[in-house]
């Protein structure tokens, strides 16, 4: 509120959940691998300590149960490290799948690669080809539409052939005006008036 944000911001859970990665040296906390080891050791698996067992926060459960929920948007984040921890919380994935509203993900890839962070590295280490088809497969039935960057427009036909709705636009946000523009386009893609 002190920053002027009027939207409700809710935690996924009030229980502790820690992202951990497995490398040749064994399991370690994500921050040690990400910061201390600079993402260098190859990752063979990811887990979320505290799940199962972590419950959805009361606020998140209430938000997902709202009668006026118009859409669910997965922002352009690393699916393995940013979205999967949320989905690992007890009941979240089922709650999302139970809602009969558009579920839209914005791909974190531009030109087939992540702009920042270790997503491209993880895709390669997990044996997935770099590209939006890998993002779509990872989300599976969780999303009905994928918003991809215009640099990846050639992926659209493959995604549509796989049964996914696709929106192609500029997803890279360089300037202040890019954020609201992309938000409006994603809401329009979800069929939400804005």
C-alpha positions in Angstrom: 0.0 0.0 0.0 2.9 2.4 0.8 4.1 2.0 -2.8 0.6 2.8 -4.2 -0.1 -0.8 -5.3 -3.9 -1.2 -5.1 -4.0 -4.9 -6.1 -4.0 -7.6 -3.4 -0.6 -9.4 -3.3 -0.9 -12.9 -1.6 1.6 -15.5 -0.6 1.2 -19.0 -2.0 1.4 -20.4 1.5 2.2 -19.4 5.0 4.1 -22.7 5.4 7.9 -22.9 4.6 8.7 -24.2 1.1 12.3 -24.2 -0.1 13.4 -24.8 -3.7 16.3 -27.3 -3.9 18.4 -28.5 -6.8 20.3 -31.8 -7.2 23.7 -31.7 -8.7 26.5 -34.2 -8.8 27.4 -33.0 -5.2 23.8 -33.8 -4.0 20.9 -31.7 -3.0 21.4 -28.0 -2.1 19.3 -25.0 -1.5 18.5 -23.0 -4.7 20.1 -19.8 -3.4 23.4 -21.6 -2.8 23.4 -23.0 -6.3 22.1 -19.8 -7.9 24.3 -17.2 -6.1 27.1 -19.2 -4.4 27.7 -21.5 -7.3 26.5 -19.1 -10.1 24.3 -21.8 -11.6 27.3 -23.7 -12.8 26.8 -27.2 -11.5 24.5 -29.2 -13.8 21.1 -29.8 -12.3 19.5 -33.3 -12.6 16.3 -32.6 -10.5 14.4 -29.9 -8.6 12.3 -30.4 -5.5 10.4 -28.2 -3.1 11.1 -29.1 0.5 8.0 -28.7 2.6 5.8 -30.2 -0.1 3.6 -32.1 0.1 2.4 -30.7 3.4 2.4 -26.9 2.7 -1.1 -25.6 2.5 -2.4 -22.8 0.3 -2.6 -19.5 2.1 -6.2 -18.5 3.1 -6.0 -15.5 0.8 -4.9 -17.6 -2.2 -7.6 -20.2 -1.6 -10.2 -17.4 -1.4 -8.9 -15.7 -4.5 -9.1 -18.9 -6.5 -12.6 -19.6 -5.3 -14.0 -16.2 -6.2 -17.2 -16.3 -8.3 -16.0 -13.3 -10.3 -12.6 -14.9 -11.2 -12.3 -14.1 -14.9 -8.9 -15.7 -15.8 -5.7 -17.1 -14.5 -2.5 -15.7 -15.8 0.9 -17.3 -15.4 3.5 -14.5 -15.8 6.6 -14.8 -17.8 8.7 -16.5 -15.2 10.9 -19.6 -15.1 8.4 -22.5 -14.9 10.8 -24.7 -13.0 11.9 -22.2 -10.4 9.2 -19.6 -10.1 5.9 -21.3 -11.1 6.4 -24.9 -10.0 7.0 -24.0 -6.3 3.5 -22.5 -6.3 2.0 -25.5 -8.1 3.7 -27.8 -5.6 1.7 -26.3 -2.7 -1.1 -28.7 -1.7 -4.2 -28.1 -3.7 -3.0 -25.3 -5.9 -2.7 -27.2 -9.2 -6.1 -28.9 -8.6 -7.7 -25.5 -7.8 -6.4 -24.0 -11.0 -7.5 -27.0 -13.1 -11.0 -26.9 -11.4 -11.7 -23.3 -12.5 -13.5 -23.1 -15.9 -11.8 -19.8 -16.9 -9.1 -19.1 -19.4 -5.7 -20.1 -18.1 -3.0 -18.2 -20.0 0.8 -18.4 -19.6 3.2 -15.8 -21.0 6.3 -17.6 -22.2 9.5 -16.5 -20.6 11.4 -17.2 -23.8 12.3 -14.7 -26.5 14.0 -15.9 -29.6 13.9 -19.4 -28.1 16.0 -18.4 -25.1 15.5 -16.9 -21.6 16.5 -13.3 -21.3 17.9 -13.8 -17.8 18.3 -16.5 -15.3 19.0 -20.2 -15.8 15.9 -21.4 -17.7 17.8 -22.1 -21.0 20.4 -24.0 -19.1 17.8 -26.0 -17.2 15.9 -26.9 -20.4 19.1 -28.2 -21.9 20.1 -30.2 -18.8 16.6 -31.7 -18.6 16.8 -32.8 -22.3 14.1 -30.4 -23.5 14.6 -28.5 -26.7 14.9 -24.8 -26.3 11.6 -23.3 -27.4 8.0 -22.6 -26.7 7.0 -26.2 -27.3 9.0 -27.2 -24.2 7.2 -24.5 -22.2 3.8 -25.7 -23.4 4.6 -29.4 -22.6 5.8 -28.4 -19.2 2.5 -26.6 -18.4 0.3 -29.2 -20.1 -3.4 -29.0 -19.4 -2.8 -26.2 -16.9 -2.9 -23.6 -19.7 -5.2 -23.2 -22.7 -3.3 -20.3 -24.3 0.3 -19.4 -24.6 1.4 -15.8 -25.2 4.7 -15.8 -27.1 7.1 -13.2 -28.4 7.0 -12.0 -32.0 10.6 -13.3 -32.3 9.1 -16.8 -31.9 6.2 -16.4 -34.3 7.2 -19.5 -36.2 6.4 -21.5 -33.1 2.8 -20.5 -33.3 1.8 -23.1 -35.9 3.4 -26.0 -34.0 1.7 -24.9 -30.8 -1.7 -24.6 -32.5 -1.3 -28.0 -34.0 -0.8 -29.3 -30.5 -4.2 -27.9 -29.6 -3.0 -24.7 -27.8 -4.4 -21.3 -28.5 -1.5 -18.8 -29.2 -1.1 -15.1 -29.1 1.9 -13.5 -30.7 3.1 -10.1 -29.5 6.1 -8.3 -28.1 6.6 -9.7 -24.7 10.0 -8.1 -23.9 9.4 -5.2 -21.6 12.1 -2.6 -22.1 10.3 0.6 -21.3 7.7 1.6 -18.7 4.9 1.6 -21.2 5.6 -2.0 -22.2 4.3 -3.4 -18.9 0.7 -2.0 -19.2 0.6 -2.7 -22.9 1.5 -6.4 -22.4 -0.9 -6.7 -19.5 -3.8 -5.3 -21.6 -2.9 -7.7 -24.5 -2.7 -10.7 -22.2 -6.1 -9.8 -20.6 -7.6 -9.4 -24.1 -6.2 -12.8 -25.1 -7.9 -14.2 -22.0 -11.1 -12.6 -23.0 -11.2 -10.2 -20.1 -12.3 -6.6 -20.7 -9.9 -4.1 -19.4 
